[in-house]
Amino acid sequence: MQIEPNITFHNIQRSEAVEAKILERVGRLDRLFPNLTSCRVLVEAEHRHQHQGNLFHVRIDVTAPGHELVANRAPGKHQAHEDVYVAIRDAFDAMDRQVEDLARMMRGDVKKHESAPQQPAQAGLEEQAPSE
Protein backbone atom coordinates (compact mmCIF):
# COMPACT_ATOMS: atom_id res chain seq x y z
CA MET A 1 0.00 0.00 0.00
CA GLN A 2 1.36 3.39 -0.93
CA ILE A 3 -0.04 5.25 2.10
CA GLU A 4 -0.17 4.00 5.69
CA PRO A 5 -3.72 2.87 6.65
CA ASN A 6 -5.77 5.44 8.55
CA ILE A 7 -7.75 3.90 11.45
CA THR A 8 -10.26 6.07 13.27
CA PHE A 9 -12.28 5.21 16.38
CA HIS A 10 -15.47 7.13 17.11
CA ASN A 11 -17.40 6.80 20.38
CA ILE A 12 -15.08 3.94 21.31
CA GLN A 13 -11.75 3.93 23.09
CA ARG A 14 -8.75 3.08 20.90
CA SER A 15 -7.67 -0.51 21.45
CA GLU A 16 -4.33 -1.94 20.41
CA ALA A 17 -5.89 -5.39 19.93
CA VAL A 18 -8.62 -4.04 17.63
CA GLU A 19 -6.07 -1.94 15.74
CA ALA A 20 -3.81 -5.00 15.33
CA LYS A 21 -6.72 -7.02 13.91
CA ILE A 22 -7.52 -4.23 11.45
CA LEU A 23 -3.88 -3.96 10.34
CA GLU A 24 -3.78 -7.74 9.86
CA ARG A 25 -6.83 -7.56 7.58
CA VAL A 26 -5.42 -4.53 5.71
CA GLY A 27 -2.29 -6.59 5.05
CA ARG A 28 -4.48 -9.28 3.49
CA LEU A 29 -6.08 -6.68 1.21
CA ASP A 30 -2.61 -5.54 0.16
CA ARG A 31 -1.64 -9.13 -0.69
CA LEU A 32 -4.84 -9.58 -2.74
CA PHE A 33 -4.17 -6.42 -4.75
CA PRO A 34 -0.77 -4.73 -4.22
CA ASN A 35 -1.71 -1.61 -6.21
CA LEU A 36 -3.98 -0.20 -3.49
CA THR A 37 -3.13 3.42 -2.81
CA SER A 38 -4.92 4.06 0.49
CA CYS A 39 -7.16 2.53 3.12
CA ARG A 40 -9.31 4.31 5.69
CA VAL A 41 -11.12 2.37 8.42
CA LEU A 42 -13.73 3.86 10.74
CA VAL A 43 -14.86 1.88 13.79
CA GLU A 44 -17.80 3.50 15.50
CA ALA A 45 -19.91 2.54 18.50
CA GLU A 46 -23.53 3.59 18.31
CA HIS A 47 -25.01 4.68 21.60
CA ARG A 48 -28.46 3.26 22.21
CA HIS A 49 -29.98 4.00 25.57
CA GLN A 50 -32.68 1.31 25.28
CA HIS A 51 -30.20 -1.42 24.35
CA GLN A 52 -28.09 -3.61 26.59
CA GLY A 53 -24.77 -3.13 24.76
CA ASN A 54 -23.19 -1.03 22.05
CA LEU A 55 -23.61 -1.84 18.40
CA PHE A 56 -20.59 -1.37 16.19
CA HIS A 57 -20.42 0.09 12.72
CA VAL A 58 -17.34 -0.42 10.53
CA ARG A 59 -16.70 1.46 7.29
CA ILE A 60 -13.74 0.75 5.02
CA ASP A 61 -12.72 3.03 2.14
CA VAL A 62 -10.04 1.69 -0.19
CA THR A 63 -8.64 3.46 -3.23
CA ALA A 64 -6.83 1.95 -6.17
CA PRO A 65 -5.79 3.67 -9.39
CA GLY A 66 -9.06 4.81 -10.95
CA HIS A 67 -11.29 3.07 -8.38
CA GLU A 68 -12.73 3.69 -4.94
CA LEU A 69 -14.24 0.80 -3.01
CA VAL A 70 -16.44 1.09 0.08
CA ALA A 71 -17.57 -1.59 2.52
CA ASN A 72 -20.06 -0.29 5.01
CA ARG A 73 -21.26 -2.76 7.63
CA ALA A 74 -23.85 -1.33 9.98
CA PRO A 75 -25.57 -3.35 12.68
CA GLY A 76 -28.75 -5.02 11.51
CA LYS A 77 -31.82 -6.45 13.14
CA HIS A 78 -30.01 -9.63 14.21
CA GLN A 79 -27.61 -7.61 16.41
CA ALA A 80 -24.57 -9.62 15.28
CA HIS A 81 -22.43 -6.53 15.54
CA GLU A 82 -22.50 -6.29 19.32
CA ASP A 83 -18.95 -7.66 19.07
CA VAL A 84 -16.49 -5.26 17.45
CA TYR A 85 -14.46 -8.18 16.05
CA VAL A 86 -17.54 -9.58 14.26
CA ALA A 87 -18.23 -6.15 12.75
CA ILE A 88 -14.61 -5.89 11.59
CA ARG A 89 -14.67 -9.41 10.15
CA ASP A 90 -17.88 -8.79 8.21
CA ALA A 91 -16.70 -5.46 6.82
CA PHE A 92 -13.32 -6.84 5.74
CA ASP A 93 -14.93 -9.97 4.23
CA ALA A 94 -17.06 -7.68 2.06
CA MET A 95 -14.01 -5.59 1.12
CA ASP A 96 -12.00 -8.74 0.32
CA ARG A 97 -14.67 -9.72 -2.23
CA GLN A 98 -14.63 -6.26 -3.81
CA VAL A 99 -10.82 -6.19 -4.03
CA GLU A 100 -10.74 -9.70 -5.52
CA ASP A 101 -13.33 -8.63 -8.12
CA LEU A 102 -11.27 -5.53 -8.96
CA ALA A 103 -8.10 -7.61 -9.29
CA ARG A 104 -9.88 -10.05 -11.65
CA MET A 105 -11.24 -7.17 -13.71
CA MET A 106 -7.83 -5.49 -13.97
CA ARG A 107 -6.20 -8.79 -15.05
CA GLY A 108 -8.90 -9.26 -17.69
CA ASP A 109 -10.25 -12.44 -16.11
CA VAL A 110 -13.80 -11.12 -16.15
CA LYS A 111 -15.73 -12.43 -19.12
CA LYS A 112 -17.49 -9.93 -21.27
CA HIS A 113 -20.76 -11.04 -22.78
CA GLU A 114 -20.90 -10.79 -26.51
CA SER A 115 -24.01 -9.26 -27.92
CA ALA A 116 -26.22 -11.40 -30.13
CA PRO A 117 -25.28 -11.22 -33.80
CA GLN A 118 -27.29 -8.63 -35.62
CA GLN A 119 -29.83 -10.05 -38.03
CA PRO A 120 -30.29 -8.07 -41.22
CA ALA A 121 -33.64 -6.44 -41.50
CA GLN A 122 -36.04 -8.82 -43.22
CA ALA A 123 -38.02 -6.09 -44.87
CA GLY A 124 -36.88 -5.48 -48.40
CA LEU A 125 -34.34 -8.33 -48.43
CA GLU A 126 -36.72 -11.10 -49.44
CA GLU A 127 -36.36 -12.23 -52.99
CA GLN A 128 -39.55 -11.97 -54.82
CA ALA A 129 -40.58 -14.79 -57.08
CA PRO A 130 -41.07 -13.75 -60.65
CA SER A 131 -44.73 -13.26 -61.38
CA GLU A 132 -46.20 -15.21 -64.22
ZIKAQUI-V135138 format. One record per residue. N is the residue number from 1. RES is the residue in one letter. SS is DSSP state (hx for helix, st for strand, lp for the rest). PHI is phi in whole degrees, -180 to 180 (NA if undefined). D_LAST is the distance of its C-alpha to the last C-alpha in Angstrom with 2 decimals. Layout:
BEGIN
n->N res->RES ss->SS phi->PHI d_last->D_LAST
n->N res->RES ss->SS phi->PHI d_last->D_LAST
END
This chain:
BEGIN
n->1 res->M ss->lp phi->NA d_last->80.56
n->2 res->Q ss->lp phi->-77 d_last->81.33
n->3 res->I ss->lp phi->-122 d_last->83.35
n->4 res->E ss->lp phi->-59 d_last->85.88
n->5 res->P ss->lp phi->-59 d_last->84.58
n->6 res->N ss->st phi->-106 d_last->85.77
n->7 res->I ss->st phi->-113 d_last->87.01
n->8 res->T ss->st phi->-123 d_last->88.04
n->9 res->F ss->st phi->-111 d_last->89.80
n->10 res->H ss->st phi->-130 d_last->89.77
n->11 res->N ss->lp phi->62 d_last->92.04
n->12 res->I ss->lp phi->-146 d_last->93.01
n->13 res->Q ss->lp phi->-74 d_last->95.79
n->14 res->R ss->lp phi->-60 d_last->94.78
n->15 res->S ss->lp phi->-126 d_last->95.09
n->16 res->E ss->hx phi->-65 d_last->95.36
n->17 res->A ss->hx phi->-67 d_last->93.83
n->18 res->V ss->hx phi->-67 d_last->90.76
n->19 res->E ss->hx phi->-64 d_last->90.45
n->20 res->A ss->hx phi->-65 d_last->90.72
n->21 res->K ss->hx phi->-65 d_last->87.93
n->22 res->I ss->hx phi->-64 d_last->85.69
n->23 res->L ss->hx phi->-64 d_last->86.47
n->24 res->E ss->hx phi->-63 d_last->85.70
n->25 res->R ss->hx phi->-71 d_last->82.25
n->26 res->V ss->hx phi->-64 d_last->81.66
n->27 res->G ss->hx phi->-60 d_last->82.47
n->28 res->R ss->hx phi->-64 d_last->79.76
n->29 res->L ss->hx phi->-59 d_last->77.23
n->30 res->D ss->hx phi->-66 d_last->78.35
n->31 res->R ss->hx phi->-72 d_last->77.83
n->32 res->L ss->hx phi->-67 d_last->74.32
n->33 res->F ss->lp phi->-149 d_last->73.35
n->34 res->P ss->lp phi->-67 d_last->75.99
n->35 res->N ss->lp phi->-87 d_last->74.37
n->36 res->L ss->st phi->-65 d_last->75.48
n->37 res->T ss->st phi->-98 d_last->77.29
n->38 res->S ss->st phi->-157 d_last->79.14
n->39 res->C ss->st phi->-147 d_last->79.84
n->40 res->R ss->st phi->-121 d_last->81.43
n->41 res->V ss->st phi->-124 d_last->82.56
n->42 res->L ss->st phi->-116 d_last->83.89
n->43 res->V ss->st phi->-113 d_last->85.80
n->44 res->E ss->st phi->-132 d_last->86.68
n->45 res->A ss->st phi->-101 d_last->88.59
n->46 res->E ss->st phi->-89 d_last->87.63
n->47 res->H ss->lp phi->-92 d_last->90.61
n->48 res->R ss->lp phi->-129 d_last->90.15
n->49 res->H ss->lp phi->-71 d_last->93.24
n->50 res->Q ss->lp phi->-91 d_last->92.02
n->51 res->H ss->lp phi->-115 d_last->91.05
n->52 res->Q ss->lp phi->-68 d_last->93.33
n->53 res->G ss->lp phi->-132 d_last->92.32
n->54 res->N ss->lp phi->-77 d_last->90.41
n->55 res->L ss->st phi->-108 d_last->86.69
n->56 res->F ss->st phi->-110 d_last->85.52
n->57 res->H ss->st phi->-121 d_last->82.58
n->58 res->V ss->st phi->-124 d_last->81.49
n->59 res->R ss->st phi->-124 d_last->79.14
n->60 res->I ss->st phi->-123 d_last->78.12
n->61 res->D ss->st phi->-116 d_last->76.53
n->62 res->V ss->st phi->-123 d_last->75.46
n->63 res->T ss->st phi->-118 d_last->74.03
n->64 res->A ss->st phi->-133 d_last->72.22
n->65 res->P ss->lp phi->-53 d_last->70.68
n->66 res->G ss->lp phi->82 d_last->67.95
n->67 res->H ss->st phi->-142 d_last->68.34
n->68 res->E ss->st phi->-131 d_last->70.65
n->69 res->L ss->st phi->-113 d_last->70.89
n->70 res->V ss->st phi->-133 d_last->72.71
n->71 res->A ss->st phi->-119 d_last->73.89
n->72 res->N ss->st phi->-130 d_last->75.49
n->73 res->R ss->st phi->-107 d_last->77.07
n->74 res->A ss->lp phi->-102 d_last->78.73
n->75 res->P ss->lp phi->-64 d_last->80.50
n->76 res->G ss->lp phi->-107 d_last->78.38
n->77 res->K ss->lp phi->-66 d_last->79.17
n->78 res->H ss->lp phi->-79 d_last->80.28
n->79 res->Q ss->lp phi->59 d_last->83.09
n->80 res->A ss->hx phi->-69 d_last->82.58
n->81 res->H ss->hx phi->-96 d_last->83.68
n->82 res->E ss->hx phi->-76 d_last->87.29
n->83 res->D ss->lp phi->-105 d_last->87.96
n->84 res->V ss->hx phi->-61 d_last->87.48
n->85 res->Y ss->hx phi->-70 d_last->86.61
n->86 res->V ss->hx phi->-68 d_last->83.74
n->87 res->A ss->hx phi->-63 d_last->82.40
n->88 res->I ss->hx phi->-65 d_last->82.66
n->89 res->R ss->hx phi->-58 d_last->80.99
n->90 res->D ss->hx phi->-63 d_last->78.04
n->91 res->A ss->hx phi->-65 d_last->77.54
n->92 res->F ss->hx phi->-71 d_last->77.75
n->93 res->D ss->hx phi->-62 d_last->75.44
n->94 res->A ss->hx phi->-65 d_last->72.80
n->95 res->M ss->hx phi->-69 d_last->73.47
n->96 res->D ss->hx phi->-56 d_last->73.33
n->97 res->R ss->hx phi->-63 d_last->69.77
n->98 res->Q ss->hx phi->-66 d_last->68.75
n->99 res->V ss->hx phi->-68 d_last->70.40
n->100 res->E ss->hx phi->-62 d_last->68.80
n->101 res->D ss->hx phi->-62 d_last->65.36
n->102 res->L ss->hx phi->-64 d_last->66.09
n->103 res->A ss->hx phi->-62 d_last->67.28
n->104 res->R ss->hx phi->-63 d_last->64.11
n->105 res->M ss->hx phi->-65 d_last->61.96
n->106 res->M ss->hx phi->-69 d_last->63.98
n->107 res->R ss->hx phi->-78 d_last->63.71
n->108 res->G ss->lp phi->87 d_last->59.94
n->109 res->D ss->lp phi->-79 d_last->60.12
n->110 res->V ss->lp phi->-80 d_last->58.11
n->111 res->K ss->lp phi->-75 d_last->54.51
n->112 res->K ss->lp phi->-106 d_last->51.93
n->113 res->H ss->lp phi->-76 d_last->48.81
n->114 res->E ss->lp phi->-82 d_last->45.63
n->115 res->S ss->lp phi->-77 d_last->42.96
n->116 res->A ss->lp phi->-63 d_last->39.70
n->117 res->P ss->lp phi->-61 d_last->37.14
n->118 res->Q ss->lp phi->-74 d_last->34.92
n->119 res->Q ss->lp phi->-90 d_last->31.32
n->120 res->P ss->lp phi->-64 d_last->28.86
n->121 res->A ss->lp phi->-61 d_last->27.41
n->122 res->Q ss->lp phi->-77 d_last->24.20
n->123 res->A ss->lp phi->-68 d_last->22.91
n->124 res->G ss->lp phi->85 d_last->20.78
n->125 res->L ss->lp phi->-101 d_last->20.91
n->126 res->E ss->lp phi->-74 d_last->18.04
n->127 res->E ss->lp phi->-79 d_last->15.23
n->128 res->Q ss->lp phi->-95 d_last->11.96
n->129 res->A ss->lp phi->-73 d_last->9.10
n->130 res->P ss->lp phi->-63 d_last->6.42
n->131 res->S ss->lp phi->-85 d_last->3.75
n->132 res->E ss->lp phi->-114 d_last->0.00
END
